[in-house]
Amino acid sequence: MDRLIVDDVALVYATSRGPLTALEGLDFRVRDGEFVSVLGPSGCGKSTLLKLASGLIMPTRGRLTLAGQVVTGPRPDVGIVFQQPTLLPWRRVIDNVLVPIRAMGRDVKAYRDKARELLELVGLKGFEDHYPHELSGGMQQRVGIARGLIHDPAMLLMDEPFAALDAMTRETMMDEIQRIWSTTGKSVLFITHSIPEAVYLSDRVLVMSPRPGRVIEELAIDLPRPRTVATLDDPRFVALASHLRAQFRPKEDMP
């Protein structure tokens, strides 16, 4: 079953210099339980796509359908993990996880045990009463992931969540995301500009063109799961990554 359908979507921004087309003719689907990455150069509209899928902005043309309903605004069945975790520095970790529950007007006490379970899921058991400044960057991002899951959304939208992390932490977080995804069974739309991240994590990779962004290729990732550090050296992984890298090579560099 399709969880998300993006149908002929275009987004045009009004600027002081005139209309700016960010996305044009965007078409793709994300199935239930599928991990789909969107890969593209800076400025191609990846983050704009995430805002559309979350209902934060509306398309100029076309429509997005989530679980059979047209997206007309923010929805409780969607969780978002941002590039920066943007934790509230004056709140403890567990209270940061519970922020969406407060925003939705739900009973916070009823979700406190769930918050503890999620913190254990993301590897932060024992840090519930810490404050953000007491955590590393990777640990803060784990809090952001728990926060995105606290209301049990069917779909998780992730906007380059590893971009601000060092290389070693990024590799650790790739394994963590894979584990969390396989445990929860959520549909994931993952925005990235990292080819290794896209290949390692995904069932499919959508390649976007430079602005105006459109999907120019859908690549199935036929690597067995669970994937491990050894996968990075697998000849099939290398071939898939090389294929994707070629999509962004200047034409004059092509053989």
C-alpha positions in Angstrom: 0.0 0.0 0.0 1.2 3.5 -0.8 1.8 5.7 2.3 2.7 8.9 0.4 1.9 9.8 -3.2 3.4 12.9 -4.8 1.5 13.7 -8.0 2.7 16.3 -10.5 3.8 18.6 -7.7 5.3 22.1 -8.5 6.2 24.8 -6.0 6.9 28.4 -7.1 8.1 31.0 -4.7 7.4 34.6 -5.1 10.6 36.7 -4.7 11.6 40.3 -5.2 13.2 39.3 -8.5 10.1 37.5 -9.7 8.8 33.9 -9.5 11.3 31.2 -8.6 10.4 27.6 -9.4 11.8 25.3 -6.7 10.0 22.0 -7.8 8.5 21.1 -11.1 6.6 18.0 -12.2 7.5 15.9 -9.1 6.1 12.4 -9.1 6.9 9.5 -6.8 5.4 7.2 -4.1 6.6 5.8 -0.8 5.0 2.5 0.3 4.2 1.4 3.8 7.3 0.5 5.7 9.6 1.6 2.9 12.8 3.6 3.4 13.2 6.1 0.5 16.0 8.6 0.2 15.9 11.8 -1.8 19.4 12.6 -3.1 20.3 15.8 -4.9 22.6 18.8 -5.1 22.2 21.8 -2.9 19.3 24.0 -3.9 17.4 21.3 -5.8 14.3 21.6 -3.5 14.9 18.6 -1.2 14.0 20.5 2.0 11.1 22.2 0.2 9.8 18.7 -0.6 9.9 17.8 3.0 7.9 20.9 4.0 5.3 19.9 1.4 5.1 16.3 2.7 4.7 17.6 6.3 1.9 20.0 5.3 3.9 23.1 6.4 3.5 24.6 2.9 1.1 23.9 0.0 2.1 23.1 -3.6 1.5 25.6 -6.4 0.3 22.7 -8.6 -0.4 19.0 -8.0 -1.1 17.3 -4.8 0.4 15.1 -2.1 -1.7 12.3 -0.6 -0.9 10.7 2.7 -2.7 7.5 3.7 -5.3 8.2 1.1 -6.0 11.8 2.2 -4.8 14.9 0.4 -2.3 16.8 2.5 -3.8 20.2 3.4 -1.8 21.0 6.6 0.3 19.5 9.4 -0.9 16.0 10.4 -0.5 13.9 13.6 0.5 10.8 11.6 3.8 12.5 10.4 7.0 12.8 12.5 9.8 15.2 11.5 13.5 15.0 12.3 15.3 18.2 11.4 18.9 18.8 10.3 19.5 20.4 13.7 17.8 18.9 16.8 16.8 22.3 18.1 16.3 21.1 21.6 15.0 23.5 24.3 18.1 24.1 26.5 16.1 24.7 29.6 14.2 21.4 29.4 15.5 17.9 30.3 15.9 15.3 27.7 12.7 13.5 28.5 10.8 16.8 28.4 12.3 17.7 25.0 11.0 14.4 23.7 7.5 15.3 25.0 7.4 18.7 23.2 5.1 17.4 20.4 2.7 15.9 22.9 2.4 19.3 24.6 2.0 21.0 21.2 -0.9 18.6 20.3 -2.6 19.3 23.6 -2.4 15.6 24.7 -1.9 14.3 28.2 1.9 14.5 28.8 1.7 12.1 31.8 0.2 9.4 29.6 3.2 9.6 27.2 6.0 9.7 29.8 6.6 5.9 29.8 6.6 6.0 26.0 9.2 8.7 26.0 11.4 6.5 28.3 10.9 3.6 26.0 12.0 5.7 22.9 15.0 7.0 24.7 16.1 3.4 25.4 15.4 2.6 21.7 17.7 5.3 20.5 20.4 4.3 23.0 19.9 7.1 25.6 18.6 5.1 28.6 19.9 6.8 31.8 20.0 10.3 30.1 16.4 11.1 30.7 17.1 13.9 33.2 20.1 15.4 31.5 20.0 18.7 29.8 21.0 19.2 26.1 24.3 20.9 26.8 25.4 17.7 28.6 25.0 15.7 25.4 27.2 15.3 22.4 25.9 16.3 18.9 25.1 12.7 18.1 23.2 12.2 21.3 21.2 15.4 20.8 20.2 14.1 17.3 19.1 10.9 19.0 16.8 12.9 21.2 15.4 14.6 18.0 14.7 11.2 16.6 12.8 10.1 19.8 10.9 13.3 19.7 9.9 12.6 16.0 8.5 9.2 17.1 6.8 10.1 20.4 3.3 10.4 18.9 3.7 7.1 16.9 3.5 8.6 13.4 3.1 6.2 10.5 5.6 8.2 8.4 8.9 9.8 9.5 10.4 12.7 7.5 14.1 13.3 8.0 15.9 16.4 6.7 19.6 15.6 6.4 19.8 14.6 10.1 23.5 13.8 10.0 24.7 16.9 8.2 26.2 18.5 11.3 27.9 15.4 12.6 31.5 14.2 12.2 32.3 11.3 9.9 32.6 8.6 12.6 29.4 9.7 14.4 27.6 9.7 11.0 28.5 6.1 10.5 27.2 5.2 13.9 24.0 7.1 13.3 23.4 5.3 10.0 23.4 2.0 11.9 21.1 3.5 14.6 18.6 4.7 12.0 18.6 1.3 10.3 18.0 -0.4 13.6 15.2 2.0 14.6 13.5 1.8 11.2 13.6 -2.0 11.3 12.2 -2.0 14.8 9.4 0.5 14.3 8.4 -0.4 10.7 7.8 3.3 9.8 7.7 4.6 6.3 10.7 7.0 6.0 11.4 9.8 3.5 15.1 10.7 4.1 16.6 13.8 2.6 20.3 13.7 2.0 23.2 14.9 -0.2 25.4 11.9 0.9 25.5 9.1 -1.6 26.9 6.5 0.9 24.1 7.4 3.3 21.4 7.0 0.6 22.8 3.6 -0.6 23.4 2.2 2.9 19.9 3.1 4.3 17.5 2.9 1.5 15.1 0.5 -0.3 15.0 3.1 -3.1 16.9 6.3 -3.9 15.2 9.1 -5.8 17.7 11.3 -7.7 16.7 14.9 -8.1 17.8 17.3 -10.8 19.2 20.8 -10.1 16.5 23.5 -9.6 13.8 23.2 -10.6 13.9 19.9 -8.8 12.3 16.8 -10.4 13.0 13.1 -10.0 15.3 12.1 -12.8 15.9 8.5 -11.6 14.6 5.9 -9.1 17.2 3.4 -8.1 16.3 0.2 -6.2 18.9 -0.7 -3.7 19.1 -4.5 -3.8 21.5 -5.0 -0.9 20.6 -7.5 1.8 19.6 -6.3 5.3 20.7 -5.8 7.9 23.6 -3.8 6.5 26.9 -3.5 8.4 30.2 -1.7 8.0 31.3 -4.6 5.8 28.5 -3.5 3.3 30.5 -0.4 2.6 33.1 -2.5 0.9 30.7 -4.8 -0.9 31.2 -4.7 -4.7 27.5 -4.1 -5.2 27.5 -1.2 -2.8 30.4 0.3 -4.6 28.7 -0.1 -8.0 25.5 1.5 -6.8 27.3 4.4 -5.3 29.3 4.9 -8.4 26.2 4.8 -10.5 24.6 7.6 -8.4 27.8 9.6 -8.3 27.8 9.6 -12.1 24.4 11.4 -12.1 26.1 14.5 -10.6 29.3 14.5 -12.6 29.6 17.4 -15.1 28.8 16.2 -18.6 32.2 17.1 -19.9 33.7 14.7 -17.4 31.7 11.8 -18.6 33.7 9.2 -20.7 
